């Protein structure tokens, strides 16, 4: 199995090879389509200048062609008697047809460079074939000649060939360590991320990835660091939740077990039996309430859960929530003042919002002294239904306000435990409100009371 380091190196080399291959192909096509006709025309002008000079000085034709060949040309001359004369280096291929020679003798121009066959990976520029020339007819001392000419590419590039060969070899040599360093630079952060994922898989979250890069890999490392911190928080919350649930279940179970054992004692009198039975019933109801709330929280926490929203009248629902607490209100002689417009509509899940009002009102009744009052009011504000539930109880200390929505949090654990509170009510309220896209805020002053303001947006007016 190849490592990522080797894969990056191979992909880099492969990409360079393919790019070079495609670049050479495109360059060849460019030469055939654009450069080759221009090269043919340039050679033709040179051949015409040679012809004009020979016709002006016919007696120096041989010396002139010899000197021209020394300047980097290959020249072939064909006379009327069929003789072949070469000046400069010999051609690699003598593939010029007799018909082409005769036509040039008759005065036609030969454009062998422009008409040279196109090949995908051959430019033709370096092909020293006799057919890859230009030809013109020349008259010297009453004799006719066919003169064929092309540049001697070897003559022109011999001095540069070794330079380019050495340059290419050194480029490859220097590129190898550069590719190795580049691959290491790219792969090293991923190796660190791999090690970090192993730590996360083992439950280790308290680590830091040393990364100063600002590119995509640096962003990935930063996001991974944030993810590990979030996983640590989630794992800690889960452990605390499990511990709290275990404690909440263990306490009533221990009470039920102890009082059940007391019931079967032979010396227990009827009064004690009734007392023990009432305690068992109270703890059983506490366990039942706890299980219902845990089930509701599990449902609300599910990522795919969506409330079934619809518009309904708010006033009847709040009246129903107060009716469920009627005996508690009467027992404490708590006065309730409700200011809710009769036609005020709210958009949401009717069952879940009923849970919100019930929990908030139940908390207010539990934590308010006898003879005090509760105020419930609602209004429509800029497409949002605002419900306010305020009591005149003892209030919540300022240092406890940030934690009141935490699961199983109870400011006065002993008193709330006796009242049957599970510490999940406000967590459920907050979760339901957030599922509706709303907000919940709490304000409290010790000795004056607590106010909860719930804002539920009306999505039907958007």
Beta strands, then each sheet from edge to edge (+ up, - down):
strand 1: 73-79
strand 2: 84-87
strand 3: 110-111
strand 4: 134-140
strand 5: 143-151
strand 6: 310-313
strand 7: 335-339
strand 8: 345-348
strand 9: 373-381
strand 10: 384-391
strand 11: 439-445
strand 12: 449-457
sheet 1: 2+ 1- 5+ 4- 3+
sheet 2: 6+ 8-
sheet 3: 7+ 9+ 10- 12+ 11-
end
